[in-house]
Amino acid sequence: MAVSNNITAVLNIVALLCSIPIIAAGIWLDQKPENACVHLIRWPVILLGFLILLVSLAGFVGAYRYKETLLAFYLCCMAILIALLLILLVFAFVVTRPDGSYDVPGKGYKEYRLDGYSAWLRDHVVDNKSWRKIKACLADTGVCPKLTQKFITADQFFAAHISPLQASSCSVFLHTYTFTLSSY
C-alpha cells in the first residue's frame, strides 16, 4: 500500500472513531427530557455523526483496499462537506456580523437591540413562534439562578462584566419573575 493510502487510511480511522462519540451524543440528547433547545439539535447531531461515519468508512476501505471508486466517492463527499461547511461559515458571519450592541452608562455589560442585527436574523427572531422557542431555551439554561448566587445586589449585577447570553437569559428570567410577582 502506498504512503498516501496509509495516511488516508489512518486519518479516516481517526475520523471514524470520532464519529462514534458524535452519534452517542446525539442519542444521549434524544434520551433527555423534552426541551426546546435539545429538540433543535439532537437529530442534526445524529445525522452529522452518521455522515462522518459513512464517509470515513468509505475513505478507509477505499484507501486500505485501493478501491478507486470508493476513493472517488470519498473525495466527492469530502469536497461537498467542506463546501457546505464553508457556506455555513460565510452565512454565519454575514448574519451575525452586526451585533446590535451598545454601551449603557452604569452597566458592566452591553445592551443589545434587534435593530442592530441583520435583516435575515431579525425576521427569524421577531416571529412569535421562533421567539417562544428562544425564550424557552434561555429560561431552561439555569444561568440566571447561578448569577443570583454570585451577585447578591442589583448594583453588583449591573456592574458585572457578563456575557450577552448571561444578560439575555437573566432578562428573560427577571421579566418572567416580575410578571409572576405582579400578577399576585
Number of C-alpha atoms within 10 A of each C-alpha: 9 10 8 10 18 14 14 20 22 16 15 22 18 13 19 22 14 15 21 16 13 19 22 14 16 21 15 12 19 16 11 11 9 10 13 16 16 16 14 11 13 19 16 12 18 22 14 15 22 17 16 23 22 16 22 26 19 24 31 28 18 21 24 18 14 15 14 11 11 19 22 14 15 22 15 13 19 16 12 12 15 12 12 12 12 12 12 12 11 11 12 11 11 13 15 14 12 12 14 15 16 12 11 11 10 9 15 15 21 16 14 17 10 15 12 15 18 16 12 11 13 14 12 12 16 12 10 10 10 13 13 14 16 16 16 16 16 22 19 15 15 14 17 22 12 12 15 14 9 11 14 10 10 10 11 14 18 16 14 13 14 14 10 14 13 18 21 18 23 23 15 16 20 14 12 13 12 11 11 10 9 8 6 5
